[in-house]
Amino acid sequence: MPDGFAGRLRLNHTRWECKYHIVFIPKYRKKRVFGEIRKELGSVFHQLARQRESLIEEGHLMPDHVHMMISIPPKYAVAQVIRFIKGKSAIHIARHYSGRGRNYVGQHFWARGYFASTVGRDEEVIRSYIRHQEQEDRRIDQLKLI
């Protein structure tokens, strides 16, 4: 792999770097309630992301919204992962802060929807990767002929 791809994430036969900038808010921008639980949410988000083989690379819990840069494997849709993180974290919040019972399925803590934007890559890194792959394919084909 070229130097630019040394630390990238992997699946069996795939190297990938799919990063997204995500923003979402609590319902009605509940600043007071959100402020009380902000400190714990970071670790909850990281744990939930790992359950979907994703990695939160940067995150900021603002007084009334969440910003994160998250790497999501191409086998998952962004919507799947964000829905999972928001849904499970809402259940966690309800169980630990709202006095709700074990089977909490009521009101959601997070507002519907979110903002998502891809995090771009440098064109030269992509060109280098493509050149490297062509060389690698030729090398493998040569090994098959031997």
Secondary structure, 3 states (H helix, E strand, C coil): CCHHHCCCEEECCEEECCEEEEEECEHHHCHHHHHHHHHHHHHHHHHHHHHCCCEEEEEEECCCCEEEEEECCCCCCHHHHHHHHHHHHHHHHHHHHCCCCCCCCCCCCECCCCEEEECCCCHHHHHHHHHHHHHHHHHHHHHHHC
